[in-house]
């Protein structure tokens, strides 16, 4: 009797604990904690691969003016691919601009944003599944008994599997792949808002959510082109889970179907042709594969999709840069078998859909997951060729459908086994939690590889030993660390694997030059230029090698060639300056340094060189001024040089002499004001700025300097 009482108390206690575990706030807390813990070792992961092109070498994210006027992109030096993506992935680059505004190139903030987006996506997946269980179709056929308890775990299991799965690391830890995770955020948010607007009665809240869903769809499409499939997913969802008159339901979908035009029209605006939709791959320097025919790309993607599915199950041998074969025929055995497997899975989805109309209504969730997986993959895994045929981040959005379908199928299988009185049927959900824990550990371990560039590329080289690009990139990291011998070995390996690797030849030349082996460097640069005559970086480096050998004429010719390709590139101007200086032509050297600084005001080496040549020029101008002491322009130019050297007293003397000789010399008054302001002498600065404004009221620059000096003076008085 006593034992029976104790047993009942234990059962009651266990039920109360389980009831607590069913609470939504606890589920959300578990998801957030999981995301924080398993990505806690990513905050110091460096910028890698094409992070450099999109963030480090991207001046557009350093000035919000480019977002207000994208036409300004034509005037700056940056990778053409990034310029194009800036237009099509506007929202993603805007988030990078906010990151840069807050903390420059410090990686912590970029990773904090990426990790936050990933956690929000997992929470949105939870909201998506929870909302789906309340839709008319599933609420009309609710699970009961043990099935009801099992399906209460479905949102939590799906979200935890999504956030903990190692395949997501490339979309989260690799900073520039924020395009994928951010597009997914807006994508799922749009769908969830649409669902909840349909679940809400006719009131203001319903229409607000519907409008927000449209806005989110727009944001998704301006973040990455994978969002093109969103209207199809919303239409599919409407068909699967809602009911009502066809005409009325179609009206809900019209605005989303019209949104299909956004991405094609954007591509036309950027590239001038809708055929350039092939430019959907996020890589700028990343893409390195050969041109692939549409049919060959399709055959290859049949195998790639199977690889994605394998990685979703046991996520082993993950790789940043796969050495994946391109298949040329549909009848190659791997392609044919993959097609049959994928066809059977699609057939299973169709079968489950029809079955859900009569029995096992929850199987419609598995069908939806299958359809989601294939539809969302279709942009990057169909007939639109992309140079790199496989990347793990491409499965980030499709993985939601895969995980939903898989977990729903496992829960249904456990339910069926229980109905057959098989005791192991109850192990399905506990085993899923065990796998989630294992995946969380694998994710943490995978992220540890990203923490060091050499470690990352060694991992890639180990897994893709016959691919040239990983060896080249490992060589770059070795060279950066001064391990020149190791770098040479990697570059030579890359060249042996791919003799026409332009980057590897050029990079090998750079290392030879660092060692002082300029003949070998010149040979490598010339090979690179033979393979790619407009490779401006190789022209620039070849010019430096010629200069170091004393071949100044050849060096100047190479630098001028670079400027024909890239007139806004400051480095060849700097190198021209150094070359002219070595020739003894100081005036030309100074003009070159000044041009480099005009294009890149923070070009420290050019500024240092300019200052170093100033004393020589001052002596020349002083001699000229002694011969023509009444010439105000000579004294003004000498004042400019003293200002550059920060010898302000001398500069003031020369400017004052210039305005004495020419009382209406606006530039001299303006520069006097600048020098006085730099010294903190605001009264004198304001007096000279006012004189300059009086002489030329249309000079906006002087007026701005005057306003600034007045504000500084007012601030000083207030303090």
LOVEX-102696 format. One line per 4 residues: number of its first residue (from 1); for each residue x, y, z of C-alpha. Coordinates in Angstrom, 3 decimals, decimal comma. Layout:
# LOVEX-102696
NUM	X Y Z ~ ...
***
This chain:
# LOVEX-102696
1	0,000 0,000 0,000 ~ 2,803 2,318 1,021 ~ 4,823 1,418 -2,111 ~ 1,784 2,094 -4,280
5	1,451 5,564 -2,770 ~ 5,147 6,303 -3,321 ~ 4,923 5,061 -6,925 ~ 1,962 7,334 -7,601
9	3,885 10,295 -6,159 ~ 6,889 9,555 -8,379 ~ 4,685 9,298 -11,461 ~ 2,944 12,558 -10,531
13	6,315 14,278 -10,053 ~ 7,627 13,006 -13,402 ~ 4,486 14,209 -15,185 ~ 4,827 17,646 -13,596
17	8,474 17,831 -14,716 ~ 7,498 16,809 -18,251 ~ 4,744 19,413 -18,225 ~ 7,359 22,013 -17,351
21	9,507 20,831 -20,268 ~ 6,595 21,406 -22,655 ~ 6,542 25,116 -21,887 ~ 7,401 27,386 -24,825
25	9,620 29,851 -22,880 ~ 11,849 26,963 -21,806 ~ 12,062 25,739 -25,402 ~ 13,090 29,184 -26,625
29	15,671 29,474 -23,854 ~ 17,158 26,095 -24,822 ~ 17,443 27,171 -28,466 ~ 19,148 30,465 -27,566
33	21,576 28,807 -25,140 ~ 22,433 26,127 -27,698 ~ 23,247 28,782 -30,310 ~ 25,404 30,772 -27,905
37	27,337 27,782 -26,566 ~ 28,151 25,920 -29,777 ~ 29,281 29,107 -31,568 ~ 31,107 30,553 -28,546
41	34,482 29,716 -30,124 ~ 33,854 31,692 -33,346 ~ 34,114 35,299 -32,175 ~ 37,820 35,556 -33,027
45	37,691 33,613 -36,315 ~ 39,581 35,793 -38,852 ~ 38,288 37,159 -42,123 ~ 38,957 34,467 -44,726
49	38,677 33,767 -48,431 ~ 36,408 36,334 -50,136 ~ 35,702 38,124 -46,846 ~ 38,652 40,187 -48,052
53	36,952 41,306 -51,263 ~ 33,552 41,996 -49,673 ~ 34,745 43,574 -46,411 ~ 38,463 44,426 -46,178
57	38,883 45,710 -49,760 ~ 35,391 47,156 -50,062 ~ 35,386 50,970 -49,678 ~ 31,601 51,055 -50,207
61	30,876 49,714 -46,707 ~ 32,944 52,531 -45,188 ~ 30,677 55,303 -46,414 ~ 26,856 55,245 -46,238
65	26,861 57,639 -49,174 ~ 27,263 54,647 -51,495 ~ 23,926 53,279 -50,253 ~ 22,194 56,584 -50,930
69	23,769 56,889 -54,371 ~ 24,979 53,593 -55,818 ~ 26,247 55,482 -58,859 ~ 29,273 56,454 -56,752
73	30,505 52,866 -57,097 ~ 31,810 53,743 -60,565 ~ 34,363 56,117 -59,056 ~ 36,029 53,739 -56,572
77	38,405 50,854 -56,925 ~ 36,894 47,553 -55,832 ~ 36,311 44,118 -57,324 ~ 33,781 44,272 -60,152
81	31,962 41,251 -58,752 ~ 31,487 43,072 -55,445 ~ 30,166 46,137 -57,293 ~ 27,559 43,957 -59,008
85	26,585 42,185 -55,785 ~ 26,367 45,526 -53,988 ~ 23,343 46,262 -56,179 ~ 21,682 42,853 -55,929
89	22,540 42,190 -52,236 ~ 21,998 45,697 -50,973 ~ 20,643 44,746 -47,526 ~ 23,492 42,345 -46,744
93	26,126 44,958 -47,557 ~ 24,209 47,524 -45,497 ~ 24,632 45,310 -42,427 ~ 28,381 45,103 -43,145
97	28,443 48,914 -43,322 ~ 26,844 49,156 -39,869 ~ 29,405 46,654 -38,563 ~ 32,240 48,721 -40,016
101	30,786 51,951 -38,628 ~ 30,644 50,476 -35,110 ~ 33,972 48,640 -34,896 ~ 35,900 48,785 -38,171
105	37,477 45,459 -39,109 ~ 37,359 43,942 -35,609 ~ 35,887 40,497 -36,290 ~ 34,007 40,140 -32,979
109	31,104 42,336 -34,084 ~ 30,719 40,626 -37,463 ~ 30,549 37,213 -35,802 ~ 28,171 38,497 -33,125
113	25,752 39,600 -35,863 ~ 26,124 36,328 -37,801 ~ 25,523 34,239 -34,680 ~ 22,525 36,354 -33,686
117	21,005 35,879 -37,146 ~ 21,472 32,109 -36,815 ~ 19,756 32,046 -33,415 ~ 16,889 34,173 -34,757
121	16,514 31,769 -37,675 ~ 16,206 28,836 -35,267 ~ 13,549 30,732 -33,298 ~ 11,708 31,476 -36,550
125	11,812 27,765 -37,426 ~ 10,209 27,077 -34,025 ~ 7,523 29,680 -34,774 ~ 7,010 28,227 -38,265
129	6,393 24,676 -37,000 ~ 4,220 25,851 -34,096 ~ 2,113 27,958 -36,468 ~ 1,825 25,084 -38,935
133	0,382 22,812 -36,246 ~ -2,389 25,410 -35,831 ~ -3,307 25,640 -39,515 ~ -6,799 24,562 -40,633
137	-5,635 21,278 -42,131 ~ -3,678 20,007 -39,114 ~ -5,969 21,484 -36,460 ~ -8,871 19,682 -38,159
141	-6,998 16,389 -37,706 ~ -5,132 16,821 -34,405 ~ -2,987 13,963 -33,055 ~ -4,242 12,431 -29,831
145	-2,817 10,565 -26,834 ~ 0,842 9,713 -27,098 ~ 0,974 11,155 -30,607 ~ -0,122 14,553 -29,310
149	2,618 14,520 -26,667 ~ 5,188 13,464 -29,252 ~ 4,252 16,223 -31,673 ~ 4,561 18,838 -28,936
153	8,295 18,255 -29,271 ~ 8,310 18,791 -33,050 ~ 9,034 22,578 -33,039 ~ 11,761 22,161 -30,407
157	13,418 19,179 -32,099 ~ 13,406 20,818 -35,532 ~ 14,808 24,106 -34,216 ~ 17,498 22,457 -32,101
161	18,563 20,218 -34,977 ~ 18,711 23,266 -37,257 ~ 20,794 25,382 -34,885 ~ 23,153 22,571 -33,840
165	23,820 20,912 -37,182 ~ 27,491 21,199 -38,299 ~ 26,570 21,862 -41,924 ~ 25,384 25,330 -40,881
169	28,895 26,412 -39,840 ~ 29,851 27,684 -43,284 ~ 26,799 29,964 -43,437 ~ 27,427 31,270 -39,902
173	31,168 31,247 -39,161 ~ 32,220 32,352 -42,652 ~ 31,332 36,036 -42,321 ~ 30,508 36,912 -45,911
177	27,962 34,086 -46,052 ~ 25,736 36,318 -43,963 ~ 24,016 36,842 -47,299 ~ 22,655 33,300 -46,979
181	21,656 33,369 -43,303 ~ 20,198 36,899 -43,499 ~ 18,184 36,065 -46,621 ~ 16,920 32,979 -44,770
185	15,874 35,140 -41,819 ~ 13,718 37,411 -43,993 ~ 12,522 34,405 -46,020 ~ 11,208 32,425 -43,038
189	9,917 35,574 -41,312 ~ 7,897 36,423 -44,422 ~ 6,366 32,929 -44,478 ~ 5,598 32,928 -40,743
193	3,989 36,361 -40,912 ~ 1,912 35,232 -43,891 ~ 0,758 32,127 -42,005 ~ -0,214 34,082 -38,915
197	-2,007 36,733 -40,938 ~ -4,091 33,915 -42,419 ~ -4,700 32,438 -38,959 ~ -5,856 35,784 -37,555
201	-9,373 37,140 -37,869 ~ -10,239 40,108 -40,063 ~ -8,733 42,903 -38,029 ~ -5,916 45,425 -38,182
205	-3,388 42,905 -36,792 ~ -4,073 40,558 -39,701 ~ -3,405 43,176 -42,372 ~ -0,367 44,509 -40,510
209	1,204 41,050 -40,469 ~ 0,367 40,549 -44,144 ~ 2,058 43,854 -45,076 ~ 5,077 43,030 -42,926
213	5,271 39,676 -44,690 ~ 5,519 41,472 -48,041 ~ 8,188 43,832 -46,684 ~ 10,181 40,892 -45,360
217	9,907 39,171 -48,755 ~ 11,311 42,302 -50,402 ~ 14,195 42,466 -47,913 ~ 14,957 38,802 -48,521
221	15,100 39,297 -52,277 ~ 17,433 42,287 -51,864 ~ 19,741 40,150 -49,708 ~ 20,336 37,077 -51,872
225	18,886 35,531 -55,012 ~ 17,881 32,259 -53,311 ~ 14,809 34,215 -52,183 ~ 13,409 33,895 -55,699
229	11,699 30,698 -54,530 ~ 9,790 32,362 -51,664 ~ 6,547 33,037 -53,612 ~ 6,471 29,379 -54,663
233	6,929 28,184 -51,075 ~ 4,163 30,503 -49,830 ~ 1,849 29,301 -52,611 ~ 2,671 25,667 -51,823
237	2,036 26,272 -48,127 ~ -1,324 27,929 -48,868 ~ -2,311 24,931 -50,963 ~ -1,184 22,339 -48,400
241	-2,374 23,771 -45,097 ~ -5,170 26,293 -45,686 ~ -8,624 25,974 -47,178 ~ -11,238 28,272 -48,661
245	-12,394 29,440 -52,058 ~ -9,720 29,307 -54,730 ~ -10,264 32,858 -55,995 ~ -9,989 34,394 -52,537
249	-6,850 32,386 -51,734 ~ -5,307 33,438 -55,020 ~ -5,836 37,096 -54,118 ~ -3,677 36,598 -51,040
253	-0,895 35,256 -53,255 ~ -0,921 37,828 -56,080 ~ 1,431 40,376 -54,405 ~ 3,967 37,631 -53,631
257	3,791 36,257 -57,163 ~ 4,402 39,769 -58,507 ~ 7,473 39,925 -56,252 ~ 9,002 37,265 -58,518
261	9,941 40,163 -60,815 ~ 12,210 41,840 -58,242 ~ 15,298 39,687 -58,703 ~ 15,188 39,430 -62,545
265	14,616 43,195 -62,859 ~ 17,479 43,900 -60,448 ~ 19,786 41,677 -62,487 ~ 18,726 43,421 -65,677
269	19,439 46,802 -64,052 ~ 22,895 45,658 -62,958 ~ 24,015 43,526 -65,885 ~ 21,739 44,670 -68,661
273	20,520 41,151 -69,386 ~ 18,403 38,613 -67,577 ~ 20,795 35,982 -68,916 ~ 23,206 37,163 -66,221
277	21,092 35,489 -63,566 ~ 24,005 33,014 -63,648 ~ 25,862 35,584 -61,538 ~ 24,104 34,380 -58,411
281	27,118 32,825 -56,754 ~ 28,354 34,827 -53,771 ~ 31,963 34,296 -54,642 ~ 33,918 37,156 -56,137
285	37,433 35,842 -55,844 ~ 36,026 32,526 -54,657 ~ 34,679 31,123 -57,893 ~ 37,465 29,315 -59,637
289	35,947 26,492 -61,610 ~ 35,818 26,184 -65,353 ~ 32,868 27,281 -67,440 ~ 30,280 24,512 -67,322
293	27,533 23,773 -69,843 ~ 24,005 23,927 -68,438 ~ 23,424 20,237 -69,086 ~ 26,697 19,233 -67,400
297	25,903 21,451 -64,448 ~ 22,503 19,792 -64,104 ~ 23,986 16,276 -64,196 ~ 26,569 17,292 -61,599
301	23,948 18,836 -59,343 ~ 22,086 15,538 -59,201 ~ 25,162 14,137 -57,467 ~ 25,705 17,302 -55,408
305	22,190 17,166 -53,961 ~ 22,807 13,595 -52,822 ~ 26,043 14,801 -51,212 ~ 24,113 17,518 -49,381
309	21,693 14,879 -48,108 ~ 24,557 12,686 -46,936 ~ 26,078 15,649 -45,094 ~ 22,722 16,245 -43,405
313	22,776 12,733 -41,925 ~ 26,329 11,895 -40,780 ~ 28,092 15,279 -41,256 ~ 31,563 13,849 -41,829
317	34,367 15,065 -44,145 ~ 33,024 18,620 -44,259 ~ 35,120 20,775 -46,547 ~ 35,309 24,467 -47,378
321	36,484 23,821 -50,948 ~ 35,411 20,457 -52,408 ~ 37,282 18,876 -55,287 ~ 34,088 17,750 -56,988
325	33,999 16,076 -60,416 ~ 31,900 17,523 -63,218 ~ 29,716 14,907 -64,900 ~ 29,189 15,127 -68,649
329	26,477 12,546 -69,265 ~ 23,152 11,668 -67,712 ~ 23,962 8,002 -68,203 ~ 27,075 7,963 -66,035
333	26,202 5,497 -63,282 ~ 26,591 7,929 -60,318 ~ 24,357 10,467 -62,079 ~ 21,717 7,929 -63,053
337	21,578 6,406 -59,560 ~ 21,359 9,862 -57,999 ~ 18,507 10,794 -60,311 ~ 16,600 7,636 -59,396
341	17,160 8,265 -55,668 ~ 16,023 11,891 -55,887 ~ 13,053 10,930 -58,052 ~ 12,002 8,329 -55,479
345	12,208 10,929 -52,689 ~ 10,084 13,385 -54,655 ~ 7,684 10,510 -55,373 ~ 7,575 9,755 -51,656
349	6,648 13,381 -50,992 ~ 3,800 13,186 -53,516 ~ 2,638 9,876 -52,037 ~ 2,660 11,277 -48,487
353	0,701 14,290 -49,657 ~ -2,053 12,143 -51,161 ~ -2,029 9,798 -48,173 ~ -2,408 12,781 -45,824
357	-5,734 13,593 -47,462 ~ -7,265 10,459 -46,018 ~ -5,127 9,045 -43,193 ~ -1,912 9,963 -41,342
361	-2,591 13,667 -41,802 ~ 0,671 14,653 -40,103 ~ 2,581 13,039 -42,974 ~ 1,776 16,209 -44,901
365	4,519 17,871 -42,840 ~ 7,045 15,364 -44,192 ~ 5,784 16,001 -47,726 ~ 6,122 19,746 -47,197
369	9,676 19,267 -45,891 ~ 10,627 17,281 -48,989 ~ 9,124 19,870 -51,337 ~ 10,796 22,711 -49,381
373	14,214 21,029 -49,693 ~ 14,066 20,656 -53,474 ~ 12,387 23,993 -54,243 ~ 14,768 26,093 -52,149
377	17,784 24,287 -53,646 ~ 16,594 24,880 -57,191 ~ 18,170 28,330 -57,651 ~ 21,721 27,102 -57,070
381	21,317 23,412 -57,920 ~ 19,518 23,246 -61,241 ~ 20,558 24,375 -64,732 ~ 22,087 27,775 -63,932
385	25,856 27,139 -64,031 ~ 27,951 28,408 -61,133 ~ 31,726 28,089 -61,302 ~ 31,947 26,243 -57,980
389	29,473 23,388 -58,142 ~ 29,177 22,748 -54,384 ~ 29,321 24,782 -51,178 ~ 27,860 23,794 -47,834
393	26,278 27,177 -47,124 ~ 23,913 26,598 -50,060 ~ 22,034 23,986 -48,024 ~ 21,360 26,398 -45,098
397	17,836 27,370 -46,222 ~ 16,967 23,943 -47,732 ~ 18,062 22,227 -44,500 ~ 14,929 23,524 -42,768
401	12,770 21,362 -45,012 ~ 15,099 18,380 -44,778 ~ 15,163 18,493 -40,970 ~ 11,396 19,014 -40,710
405	10,686 16,105 -43,032 ~ 13,187 13,817 -41,321 ~ 12,089 14,520 -37,753 ~ 8,389 14,287 -38,640
409	9,054 10,937 -40,323 ~ 10,955 9,647 -37,259 ~ 8,181 10,754 -34,901 ~ 5,584 9,073 -37,132
413	7,689 5,917 -37,325 ~ 7,949 5,822 -33,521 ~ 4,200 6,307 -33,268 ~ 3,598 3,434 -35,700
417	5,964 1,145 -33,785 ~ 4,147 1,944 -30,558 ~ 0,834 1,122 -32,218 ~ 2,354 -2,241 -33,104
421	3,312 -2,668 -29,427 ~ 7,034 -2,422 -30,227 ~ 8,653 -0,935 -27,120 ~ 11,553 0,608 -29,029
425	9,076 2,970 -30,658 ~ 9,345 5,213 -27,616 ~ 13,083 5,673 -28,174 ~ 12,657 7,916 -31,246
429	12,469 11,274 -29,463 ~ 15,190 10,509 -26,837 ~ 17,483 9,348 -29,652 ~ 16,833 12,574 -31,558
433	17,939 14,576 -28,510 ~ 21,073 12,414 -28,293 ~ 21,872 13,103 -31,952 ~ 21,320 16,813 -31,401
437	23,894 16,744 -28,589 ~ 26,339 14,890 -30,848 ~ 25,783 17,403 -33,646 ~ 26,338 20,278 -31,209
441	29,723 18,813 -30,272 ~ 30,606 18,300 -33,945 ~ 29,670 21,914 -34,712 ~ 31,901 23,216 -31,928
445	34,759 21,039 -33,209 ~ 34,221 22,168 -36,813 ~ 34,303 25,822 -35,739 ~ 37,667 25,277 -34,053
449	39,158 24,572 -37,503 ~ 38,066 28,027 -38,683 ~ 39,959 29,797 -35,886 ~ 43,258 29,779 -37,774
453	43,691 30,340 -41,509 ~ 46,582 27,917 -41,830 ~ 44,628 25,240 -39,950 ~ 41,607 25,855 -42,159
457	43,532 25,565 -45,425 ~ 45,528 22,565 -44,201 ~ 42,185 20,871 -43,555 ~ 41,070 21,711 -47,101
461	44,368 20,555 -48,639 ~ 44,069 17,267 -46,762 ~ 40,564 16,696 -48,110 ~ 41,136 18,136 -51,613
465	44,816 17,297 -52,251 ~ 44,467 17,348 -56,041 ~ 42,807 20,753 -56,262 ~ 45,088 23,712 -56,985
469	43,187 26,490 -55,211 ~ 43,552 25,172 -51,632 ~ 47,327 24,824 -52,133 ~ 47,463 28,385 -53,483
473	45,498 29,757 -50,533 ~ 47,598 27,833 -48,022 ~ 50,649 29,323 -49,734 ~ 49,211 32,818 -49,243
477	48,830 32,187 -45,502 ~ 52,361 30,812 -45,228 ~ 53,724 33,855 -47,083 ~ 51,776 36,193 -44,808
481	53,507 34,602 -41,808 ~ 56,933 34,829 -43,391 ~ 57,181 31,069 -44,038 ~ 58,467 31,654 -47,559
485	59,894 28,177 -48,196 ~ 56,578 26,542 -47,266 ~ 54,720 29,097 -49,404 ~ 56,895 28,304 -52,440
489	56,212 24,590 -52,055 ~ 52,441 25,157 -51,974 ~ 52,512 27,504 -54,985 ~ 54,593 25,003 -56,957
493	52,151 22,238 -56,054 ~ 49,252 24,403 -57,221 ~ 51,046 25,109 -60,514 ~ 51,824 21,410 -61,004
497	48,121 20,622 -60,540 ~ 46,943 23,569 -62,650 ~ 49,693 25,011 -64,887 ~ 47,445 27,881 -66,027
501	46,815 29,091 -62,462 ~ 47,438 32,816 -62,905 ~ 47,226 33,593 -59,194 ~ 49,726 30,877 -58,262
505	52,318 32,098 -60,779 ~ 51,885 35,694 -59,614 ~ 52,010 34,744 -55,934 ~ 55,135 32,661 -56,504
509	56,715 35,704 -58,138 ~ 55,896 37,798 -55,059 ~ 57,674 35,315 -52,769 ~ 60,713 35,172 -55,062
513	60,831 38,987 -54,977 ~ 60,667 38,935 -51,182 ~ 63,710 36,658 -51,231 ~ 65,515 39,028 -53,598
517	65,370 36,554 -56,526 ~ 64,095 39,134 -59,014 ~ 64,943 37,179 -62,191 ~ 62,787 34,263 -61,010
521	60,075 36,710 -59,935 ~ 60,057 38,385 -63,356 ~ 59,747 34,998 -65,054 ~ 56,676 34,072 -62,951
525	55,017 37,458 -63,499 ~ 55,558 37,167 -67,242 ~ 53,954 33,699 -67,263 ~ 50,973 35,093 -65,338
529	50,621 37,956 -67,827 ~ 50,887 35,597 -70,774 ~ 47,942 33,674 -69,303 ~ 46,036 36,851 -68,401
533	47,354 40,011 -70,140 ~ 45,089 42,367 -68,165 ~ 46,078 40,997 -64,736 ~ 46,916 44,430 -63,329
537	48,400 43,151 -60,054 ~ 51,006 41,148 -61,977 ~ 51,849 44,214 -64,091 ~ 52,351 46,232 -60,910
541	54,556 43,568 -59,310 ~ 56,538 43,130 -62,525 ~ 57,191 46,880 -62,512 ~ 58,523 46,674 -58,944
545	60,842 43,791 -59,930 ~ 62,138 45,767 -62,939 ~ 62,761 48,778 -60,695 ~ 64,721 46,708 -58,198
549	66,937 45,529 -61,071 ~ 67,465 49,144 -62,187 ~ 65,329 48,774 -65,331 ~ 63,478 52,034 -64,697
553	62,045 52,468 -68,194 ~ 60,504 48,983 -68,162 ~ 59,188 49,603 -64,641 ~ 57,480 52,869 -65,610
557	55,911 51,171 -68,630 ~ 54,389 48,460 -66,386 ~ 52,992 50,960 -63,875 ~ 51,467 53,031 -66,676
561	49,913 49,849 -68,083 ~ 48,240 49,242 -64,728 ~ 46,811 52,771 -64,764 ~ 45,262 52,132 -68,178
565	43,278 49,262 -66,605 ~ 42,775 50,846 -63,176 ~ 43,172 54,652 -63,249 ~ 41,811 54,891 -59,691
569	44,395 52,456 -58,260 ~ 46,779 54,365 -55,891 ~ 49,566 51,762 -55,657 ~ 51,021 52,209 -59,193
573	51,135 55,977 -58,587 ~ 53,144 55,315 -55,437 ~ 55,454 52,947 -57,310 ~ 55,875 55,493 -60,081
577	56,867 58,019 -57,432 ~ 59,505 55,690 -55,995 ~ 60,843 54,976 -59,497 ~ 61,024 58,650 -60,450
581	62,719 59,410 -57,128 ~ 65,371 56,754 -57,822 ~ 65,906 58,352 -61,231 ~ 66,381 61,736 -59,545
585	63,220 63,257 -61,064 ~ 61,843 64,651 -57,781 ~ 59,050 66,861 -59,247 ~ 57,518 63,855 -61,044
589	57,943 61,756 -57,910 ~ 56,062 64,334 -55,821 ~ 53,225 64,552 -58,352 ~ 52,917 60,749 -58,282
593	52,859 60,626 -54,461 ~ 50,270 63,402 -54,402 ~ 48,082 61,479 -56,855 ~ 48,360 58,341 -54,730
597	47,292 60,334 -51,652 ~ 44,418 61,931 -53,546 ~ 43,072 58,469 -54,355 ~ 43,862 57,062 -50,898
601	44,237 59,793 -48,247 ~ 45,347 57,270 -45,606 ~ 48,183 55,906 -47,795 ~ 50,859 56,196 -45,089
605	53,838 55,167 -47,205 ~ 52,971 57,726 -49,900 ~ 52,625 60,454 -47,275 ~ 55,972 59,496 -45,755
609	57,644 59,586 -49,159 ~ 56,025 62,922 -50,005 ~ 57,289 64,468 -46,790 ~ 60,749 63,013 -47,389
613	60,988 64,746 -50,787 ~ 59,610 68,106 -49,592 ~ 62,909 69,637 -48,341 ~ 64,433 69,200 -51,793
617	61,424 70,860 -53,434 ~ 61,383 73,671 -50,883 ~ 64,994 74,481 -51,742 ~ 64,085 74,648 -55,439
621	61,096 76,916 -54,805 ~ 63,072 79,111 -52,381 ~ 65,713 79,670 -55,068 ~ 62,953 80,623 -57,495
625	61,424 83,009 -54,908 ~ 64,776 84,716 -54,342 ~ 64,972 85,390 -58,067 ~ 61,343 86,581 -58,215
629	60,474 87,839 -54,693 ~ 57,320 89,677 -55,813 ~ 55,644 86,503 -57,116 ~ 52,874 85,555 -54,577
633	52,339 82,115 -56,149 ~ 55,888 81,012 -55,381 ~ 55,476 81,948 -51,695 ~ 52,064 80,231 -51,601
637	53,519 76,954 -52,973 ~ 56,342 77,050 -50,442 ~ 53,696 77,565 -47,746 ~ 51,886 74,445 -48,954
641	55,045 72,369 -48,583 ~ 55,721 73,688 -45,096 ~ 52,101 72,845 -44,189 ~ 52,618 69,275 -45,412
645	55,684 69,032 -43,182 ~ 53,634 70,543 -40,310 ~ 56,113 73,412 -40,004 ~ 53,266 75,816 -39,328
649	55,261 78,957 -38,416 ~ 57,107 78,847 -41,735 ~ 53,856 78,125 -43,581 ~ 52,152 81,140 -41,963
653	55,031 83,423 -42,942 ~ 54,801 82,341 -46,576 ~ 50,983 82,589 -46,754 ~ 51,085 86,052 -45,145
657	53,669 87,182 -47,660 ~ 51,487 85,815 -50,475 ~ 48,389 87,801 -49,345 ~ 50,530 90,911 -48,808
661	51,658 90,697 -52,435 ~ 48,167 89,672 -53,641 ~ 45,437 90,961 -51,253 ~ 42,654 89,041 -53,059
665	44,454 85,657 -52,887 ~ 41,544 83,509 -51,671 ~ 43,449 80,202 -51,428 ~ 46,191 81,798 -49,320
669	43,642 83,225 -46,839 ~ 41,868 79,854 -46,736 ~ 45,087 77,922 -46,055 ~ 46,090 80,460 -43,400
673	42,785 79,693 -41,714 ~ 43,444 75,933 -41,906 ~ 46,934 76,284 -40,362 ~ 45,638 78,517 -37,530
677	42,769 76,054 -36,892 ~ 45,229 73,139 -36,715 ~ 47,154 75,105 -34,067 ~ 43,967 75,819 -32,115
681	44,112 79,560 -32,862 ~ 40,415 79,841 -33,697 ~ 40,155 83,659 -33,698 ~ 42,879 83,986 -36,358
685	41,401 81,049 -38,315 ~ 37,898 82,609 -38,332 ~ 39,280 85,996 -39,423 ~ 41,087 84,483 -42,433
689	38,166 82,213 -43,389 ~ 35,837 85,238 -43,328 ~ 38,178 87,163 -45,592 ~ 38,264 84,234 -48,025
693	34,436 83,967 -47,970 ~ 34,092 87,715 -48,571 ~ 36,404 87,467 -51,570 ~ 34,654 84,364 -52,942
697	31,176 83,746 -51,444 ~ 30,613 80,729 -53,733 ~ 33,467 78,661 -52,261 ~ 31,535 76,025 -50,281
701	34,688 74,456 -48,883 ~ 35,851 77,675 -47,213 ~ 32,329 78,323 -45,884 ~ 32,279 74,833 -44,377
705	35,667 75,441 -42,699 ~ 34,387 78,741 -41,323 ~ 31,253 77,086 -39,906 ~ 33,349 74,352 -38,325
709	35,718 76,875 -36,715 ~ 32,751 78,873 -35,359 ~ 31,203 75,727 -33,842 ~ 34,530 74,795 -32,258
713	34,833 78,289 -30,794 ~ 31,277 78,139 -29,427 ~ 31,991 74,736 -27,878 ~ 35,149 76,097 -26,245
717	33,229 79,061 -24,794 ~ 30,473 76,779 -23,442 ~ 33,003 74,581 -21,697
***
